[in-house]
Amino acid sequence: VAIGRQIAITVKVFITSIFIAYVAAVQITILERDIDGSNIKNFSDGFWWAFTTVTTVGYGDKYPTTTEGRFLAVALMIVGISLIGVITASVAAWFVKMSANENVRG
């Protein structure tokens, strides 16, 4: 039962993160597309930036140049770190549960 809840939480966080990344992609495109020197000029650039940021990969090929865009980036980084933390905790809980089941049987 506890593992089912962990999986449900992980799925909810994952879906929420995808939604937030999509919204961030739209927002960063609106903020950056008309700025001189910006390298995020269209939605595909914004989409790439948002998903590399939320997954904490951050290649650095696309990045915000405006103050508002940088604040958005910080918020998206926090979402990404939270996502990684929840997934890591869920996997760890699964291993602990499996180990506890083996100890009970053995």
C-alpha positions as CSV (number, residue, x, y, z in Angstrom):
1,V,0.0,0.0,0.0
2,A,2.8,2.4,0.9
3,I,4.6,1.7,-2.4
4,G,1.3,2.4,-4.3
5,R,1.1,5.8,-2.6
6,Q,4.8,6.5,-3.4
7,I,4.2,5.7,-7.1
8,A,1.0,7.9,-7.1
9,I,2.9,10.8,-5.6
10,T,5.8,10.3,-8.1
11,V,3.4,10.3,-11.1
12,K,1.5,13.4,-9.8
13,V,4.8,15.3,-9.3
14,F,6.0,14.1,-12.8
15,I,2.8,15.3,-14.5
16,T,2.8,18.5,-12.6
17,S,6.5,19.1,-13.6
18,I,5.7,18.6,-17.2
19,F,2.8,21.0,-17.0
20,I,4.9,23.6,-15.3
21,A,7.7,23.1,-17.8
22,Y,5.2,23.7,-20.6
23,V,3.9,26.8,-19.0
24,A,7.5,28.0,-18.4
25,A,8.3,27.3,-22.1
26,V,5.4,29.5,-23.2
27,Q,6.3,32.2,-20.7
28,I,10.1,32.3,-21.5
29,T,9.3,32.5,-25.2
30,I,7.0,35.5,-24.6
31,L,9.6,37.2,-22.4
32,E,12.7,36.6,-24.5
33,R,11.6,36.4,-28.2
34,D,11.9,40.2,-28.9
35,I,15.0,40.9,-26.8
36,D,18.2,41.7,-28.6
37,G,20.9,39.2,-27.7
38,S,18.4,36.6,-26.6
39,N,18.8,33.0,-27.8
40,I,15.3,31.9,-27.1
41,K,13.4,33.2,-30.1
42,N,10.5,30.7,-30.7
43,F,8.5,28.1,-28.8
44,S,10.8,25.2,-29.7
45,D,13.7,27.1,-28.2
46,G,11.6,27.8,-25.1
47,F,10.4,24.2,-24.9
48,W,14.0,22.9,-25.2
49,W,15.2,25.3,-22.5
50,A,12.3,24.5,-20.1
51,F,12.8,20.7,-20.3
52,T,16.5,20.8,-20.0
53,T,16.1,23.1,-17.0
54,V,13.4,21.1,-15.2
55,T,15.4,17.8,-15.7
56,T,18.4,19.6,-14.2
57,V,20.5,18.9,-17.3
58,G,20.9,22.5,-18.4
59,Y,23.1,22.2,-21.5
60,G,23.5,26.0,-21.6
61,D,22.8,26.4,-25.3
62,K,19.6,28.2,-24.5
63,Y,19.3,30.5,-21.5
64,P,17.3,33.6,-20.4
65,T,18.9,37.0,-20.7
66,T,16.1,39.1,-19.0
67,T,15.7,39.5,-15.3
68,E,12.2,38.1,-15.5
69,G,13.4,35.1,-17.5
70,R,16.1,34.4,-14.9
71,F,13.5,34.5,-12.1
72,L,11.5,32.0,-14.1
73,A,14.6,29.9,-14.5
74,V,15.1,29.8,-10.7
75,A,11.6,28.7,-10.1
76,L,11.9,26.0,-12.8
77,M,15.1,24.8,-11.3
78,I,13.4,24.4,-7.9
79,V,10.7,22.4,-9.6
80,G,13.3,20.2,-11.2
81,I,15.2,19.6,-8.0
82,S,11.9,18.7,-6.3
83,L,11.1,16.2,-9.0
84,I,14.4,14.5,-8.7
85,G,14.1,14.4,-4.9
86,V,10.6,12.8,-5.1
87,I,11.7,10.2,-7.6
88,T,14.8,9.4,-5.6
89,A,12.8,9.0,-2.4
90,S,10.3,6.8,-4.1
91,V,12.9,4.5,-5.5
92,A,14.7,4.4,-2.1
93,A,11.3,3.6,-0.4
94,W,10.7,0.8,-2.9
95,F,14.2,-0.7,-2.1
96,V,13.6,-0.5,1.6
97,K,10.2,-2.1,1.3
98,M,11.7,-5.0,-0.9
99,S,14.5,-5.4,1.7
100,A,12.0,-5.5,4.6
101,N,9.9,-8.2,2.7
102,E,12.9,-10.3,2.2
103,N,13.9,-10.1,5.9
104,V,10.4,-11.1,6.9
105,R,10.5,-14.2,4.6
106,G,14.1,-15.1,5.3
